[in-house]
Amino acid sequence: MDKLPKIALPAIFIFIVVIIAISKSTVTIDSGQAGVLYKTFGGGVVTDEPPMGEGFHLVAPWNRVTVYEVRQQEVLEKMNVLSSNGLDIKLEASAWFEPIRNDLGKLHQEKGEDYISRVLLPTIRSAARSVVGRYTPEQLYSSKRDAIQQEIFDETQKIVSGQYIQLNEILVRDVTLPPTIKDAIERKLKQEQESLEYEFRLVTAKKEAEKVTIEAQGKADANRILSASLTDKILQDKGIDATLKLSESPNSKVIVVGGGDSGLPLILGNN
């Protein structure tokens, strides 16, 4: 019994050391993450091998593992930029991106864990200022939002393409103009809309007038042609045909042959 404490203390000490060593030698990487291994006595950051994948890993206790998220991420940036005529514009844009998985070691070695603030955000700001500076406030407010968004993406992509970052999309969330400029643009757009509406009404009225004129001209031409073709002989023949049809009706009537000015029969009664 006297020897038990002397044996137990070293055993407890060894057990604690083993537990600490194991805890230092294991790494669990969650889903959507990858690990970069740093070998203290083996050349530093491992860049010639794929990063450590999801799951449980054993590493030497003197080495370190830095875990990165490799899923698509979003970063939002608000900035002040200048339009082509020097007016201050507030722009809000976000970027969808992800680190290139197979280059994660190089990203860690050259850019570090804060690569978003070191590389991505400055690039977005630079591209946004360059692109917005080509447009007037009116273009930014109305018709050029999609074009600006695409141009910012293209310029950002050129820079980050060699920085081990995959840029998926740039979204322009909001463009805020000075209130006086915004009001002036809205008034101008309203006036343009009213002008277009007035022109449309004029064109519609003109077409309607042309339609009425064409219809009236057609009727006049038809009447002229009809008048020219109706001779006395034709009128007399038509009158005879009508009289014959009327005389064949069952109603009682008195017919005077040759009583009309044109020599046609007259019907004096129809009961």
C-alpha positions as CSV (number, residue, x, y, z in Angstrom):
1,M,0.0,0.0,0.0
2,D,2.9,2.3,0.7
3,K,4.3,1.7,-2.8
4,L,1.0,2.4,-4.6
5,P,1.3,6.2,-4.5
6,K,4.8,6.1,-5.8
7,I,3.6,4.0,-8.8
8,A,0.4,5.9,-9.3
9,L,1.9,9.4,-9.6
10,P,4.1,8.6,-12.6
11,A,1.3,6.7,-14.2
12,I,-1.0,9.6,-13.8
13,F,1.7,11.9,-15.2
14,I,2.3,9.7,-18.2
15,F,-1.5,9.4,-18.8
16,I,-1.9,13.2,-18.8
17,V,1.1,13.5,-21.2
18,V,-0.4,11.0,-23.5
19,I,-3.8,12.7,-23.4
20,I,-2.2,16.1,-24.2
21,A,-0.2,14.5,-27.0
22,I,-3.2,12.9,-28.5
23,S,-5.2,16.1,-28.3
24,K,-2.4,17.9,-30.0
25,S,-2.1,15.2,-32.6
26,T,-5.7,15.1,-33.8
27,V,-7.7,17.4,-36.0
28,T,-11.3,17.2,-37.0
29,I,-12.3,19.1,-40.2
30,D,-16.0,19.9,-40.6
31,S,-18.0,19.7,-43.9
32,G,-17.2,22.5,-46.3
33,Q,-13.7,22.9,-44.9
34,A,-10.2,21.9,-45.7
35,G,-7.0,22.0,-43.7
36,V,-3.5,23.3,-44.6
37,L,-0.7,21.4,-42.9
38,Y,2.4,23.3,-41.5
39,K,5.4,21.0,-40.8
40,T,7.6,22.6,-38.2
41,F,10.6,20.4,-39.0
42,G,9.6,19.5,-42.5
43,G,9.7,22.6,-44.7
44,G,6.8,24.7,-43.4
45,V,3.5,24.9,-45.3
46,V,2.7,21.9,-47.5
47,T,1.9,23.2,-51.0
48,D,2.7,20.2,-53.2
49,E,-0.1,18.0,-51.8
50,P,-3.9,18.4,-51.7
51,P,-5.2,20.0,-48.5
52,M,-6.6,17.8,-45.7
53,G,-10.2,16.9,-46.3
54,E,-13.2,16.5,-44.1
55,G,-13.1,14.1,-41.1
56,F,-10.7,13.0,-38.4
57,H,-6.9,13.3,-38.9
58,L,-3.8,12.4,-36.9
59,V,-0.8,14.8,-37.1
60,A,2.4,15.1,-35.3
61,P,2.0,17.3,-32.2
62,W,4.7,19.7,-33.3
63,N,2.9,20.4,-36.6
64,R,-0.1,22.7,-37.1
65,V,-3.2,22.6,-39.2
66,T,-5.0,25.8,-40.4
67,V,-8.6,25.2,-41.4
68,Y,-10.3,27.2,-44.2
69,E,-13.8,27.3,-45.4
70,V,-13.9,26.1,-49.1
71,R,-17.6,26.5,-49.8
72,Q,-18.9,29.5,-51.7
73,Q,-18.9,32.6,-49.5
74,E,-20.3,36.1,-49.7
75,V,-18.7,39.3,-48.8
76,L,-20.5,42.7,-48.8
77,E,-18.8,46.0,-49.4
78,K,-20.1,49.5,-49.2
79,M,-18.1,52.2,-50.8
80,N,-18.1,55.8,-52.1
81,V,-17.2,56.2,-55.7
82,L,-17.2,59.1,-58.2
83,S,-19.3,59.3,-61.4
84,S,-17.9,60.5,-64.7
85,N,-18.8,64.1,-63.8
86,G,-17.3,63.9,-60.3
87,L,-20.4,63.4,-58.2
88,D,-20.2,61.3,-55.1
89,I,-22.1,58.0,-55.4
90,K,-22.7,55.4,-52.7
91,L,-22.4,51.9,-54.0
92,E,-23.2,48.6,-52.3
93,A,-21.9,45.4,-53.9
94,S,-21.4,41.9,-52.8
95,A,-19.1,39.1,-54.2
96,W,-19.6,35.4,-54.3
97,F,-16.3,33.6,-54.1
98,E,-14.4,30.6,-52.8
99,P,-10.8,29.7,-52.4
100,I,-9.4,27.3,-55.0
101,R,-9.2,24.1,-53.0
102,N,-6.0,22.6,-54.6
103,D,-4.2,25.9,-54.2
104,L,-5.1,26.3,-50.5
105,G,-1.6,25.8,-49.3
106,K,-0.3,28.6,-51.6
107,L,-3.1,30.9,-50.6
108,H,-2.2,30.3,-46.9
109,Q,1.5,30.8,-47.5
110,E,1.3,33.9,-49.7
111,K,-1.9,35.7,-48.6
112,G,-2.7,34.3,-45.2
113,E,-6.0,33.6,-43.4
114,D,-7.2,37.2,-43.9
115,Y,-6.9,37.0,-47.7
116,I,-10.4,38.4,-48.0
117,S,-9.4,41.8,-46.5
118,R,-6.0,41.7,-48.1
119,V,-6.9,40.7,-51.6
120,L,-10.6,40.5,-52.4
121,L,-12.1,43.6,-50.9
122,P,-9.4,46.0,-52.2
123,T,-9.8,44.5,-55.7
124,I,-13.6,45.0,-55.6
125,R,-13.2,48.6,-54.5
126,S,-10.7,49.4,-57.2
127,A,-12.8,47.8,-59.9
128,A,-15.9,49.6,-58.8
129,R,-14.3,53.0,-58.8
130,S,-12.8,52.4,-62.2
131,V,-16.1,51.2,-63.7
132,V,-18.5,53.7,-62.1
133,G,-16.2,56.6,-63.2
134,R,-17.1,55.9,-66.8
135,Y,-20.8,56.6,-66.3
136,T,-23.1,59.6,-65.5
137,P,-25.4,59.5,-62.5
138,E,-28.4,59.2,-64.8
139,Q,-26.9,56.1,-66.4
140,L,-26.1,54.6,-63.0
141,Y,-29.7,55.3,-61.8
142,S,-31.6,54.0,-64.8
143,S,-30.3,51.8,-67.6
144,K,-26.7,50.7,-66.8
145,R,-27.0,48.7,-63.6
146,D,-26.5,45.3,-65.3
147,A,-23.6,46.6,-67.5
148,I,-21.9,48.1,-64.5
149,Q,-22.3,44.8,-62.5
150,Q,-20.7,42.8,-65.4
151,E,-17.9,45.2,-65.8
152,I,-17.0,45.2,-62.1
153,F,-17.0,41.4,-62.2
154,D,-14.7,41.3,-65.3
155,E,-12.2,43.7,-63.8
156,T,-12.2,42.0,-60.4
157,Q,-11.8,38.6,-62.1
158,K,-8.7,39.8,-64.0
159,I,-6.9,40.7,-60.8
160,V,-7.9,37.8,-58.5
161,S,-7.5,35.1,-61.2
162,G,-3.9,34.6,-60.1
163,Q,-4.5,35.0,-56.4
164,Y,-5.9,31.5,-55.7
165,I,-9.4,32.8,-55.4
166,Q,-12.4,31.7,-57.6
167,L,-14.8,34.6,-58.2
168,N,-18.3,33.4,-59.0
169,E,-20.4,36.6,-59.1
170,I,-20.5,40.3,-58.4
171,L,-23.9,41.7,-57.4
172,V,-24.6,45.5,-57.3
173,R,-27.1,45.7,-54.4
174,D,-27.7,49.4,-54.3
175,V,-26.7,52.7,-56.0
176,T,-27.4,55.8,-53.9
177,L,-27.2,59.2,-55.6
178,P,-27.3,62.6,-53.8
179,P,-30.9,63.5,-53.2
180,T,-30.9,66.6,-55.4
181,I,-29.4,64.6,-58.3
182,K,-31.9,61.8,-57.8
183,D,-34.9,64.2,-57.8
184,A,-33.7,65.9,-60.9
185,I,-33.2,62.6,-62.7
186,E,-36.7,61.5,-61.7
187,R,-38.3,64.7,-62.9
188,K,-36.5,64.3,-66.2
189,L,-37.5,60.7,-66.6
190,K,-41.1,61.7,-65.9
191,Q,-41.0,64.5,-68.5
192,E,-39.6,62.1,-71.0
193,Q,-42.3,59.6,-70.3
194,E,-45.0,62.3,-70.6
195,S,-43.5,63.4,-73.9
196,L,-43.5,59.9,-75.3
197,E,-47.1,59.4,-74.2
198,Y,-48.1,62.7,-76.0
199,E,-46.3,61.7,-79.1
200,F,-48.1,58.3,-79.0
201,R,-51.5,60.1,-78.8
202,L,-50.6,62.3,-81.7
203,V,-49.6,59.3,-83.8
204,T,-52.7,57.5,-82.9
205,A,-54.9,60.5,-83.7
206,K,-53.2,60.9,-87.1
207,K,-53.7,57.3,-88.0
208,E,-57.3,57.5,-87.0
209,A,-57.8,60.6,-89.1
210,E,-56.1,58.9,-92.1
211,K,-58.4,55.9,-91.6
212,V,-61.6,58.1,-91.7
213,T,-60.3,59.9,-94.8
214,I,-59.6,56.7,-96.6
215,E,-63.0,55.3,-95.7
216,A,-64.7,58.5,-96.9
217,Q,-62.7,58.6,-100.1
218,G,-63.7,55.0,-100.7
219,K,-67.4,55.7,-100.2
220,A,-67.2,58.7,-102.5
221,D,-65.4,56.7,-105.2
222,A,-68.0,53.9,-104.9
223,N,-70.9,56.4,-105.2
224,R,-69.3,58.1,-108.2
225,I,-68.8,54.8,-110.0
226,L,-72.3,53.7,-109.1
227,S,-73.8,57.0,-110.4
228,A,-71.9,56.7,-113.6
229,S,-73.2,53.2,-114.3
230,L,-76.9,53.8,-113.6
231,T,-78.4,54.8,-117.0
232,D,-82.2,55.5,-117.5
233,K,-82.6,52.1,-119.2
234,I,-81.0,50.3,-116.2
235,L,-83.2,52.2,-113.8
236,Q,-86.3,51.4,-115.8
237,D,-85.5,47.7,-116.0
238,K,-84.9,47.5,-112.3
239,G,-88.2,49.3,-111.7
240,I,-90.1,46.8,-113.9
241,D,-88.5,43.9,-112.0
242,A,-89.5,45.4,-108.7
243,T,-93.1,46.0,-109.9
244,L,-93.4,42.4,-111.1
245,K,-92.3,41.0,-107.8
246,L,-94.7,43.3,-105.9
247,S,-97.6,42.3,-108.2
248,E,-97.0,38.7,-107.4
249,S,-97.6,39.2,-103.7
250,P,-100.9,37.9,-102.2
251,N,-102.0,41.3,-101.0
252,S,-104.8,43.1,-103.0
253,K,-103.7,46.2,-105.0
254,V,-104.7,48.4,-107.9
255,I,-102.1,48.6,-110.7
256,V,-102.2,51.4,-113.4
257,V,-100.1,50.3,-116.3
258,G,-97.9,53.1,-117.7
259,G,-99.0,55.6,-115.0
260,G,-95.6,56.7,-113.8
261,D,-93.4,59.5,-115.2
262,S,-91.0,56.9,-116.4
263,G,-93.7,54.8,-117.9
264,L,-93.6,52.2,-115.1
265,P,-96.9,50.8,-113.6
266,L,-98.2,52.5,-110.5
267,I,-99.5,50.6,-107.5
268,L,-102.4,52.6,-106.1
269,G,-103.5,50.3,-103.3
270,N,-102.0,47.6,-101.0
271,N,-104.4,46.1,-98.5
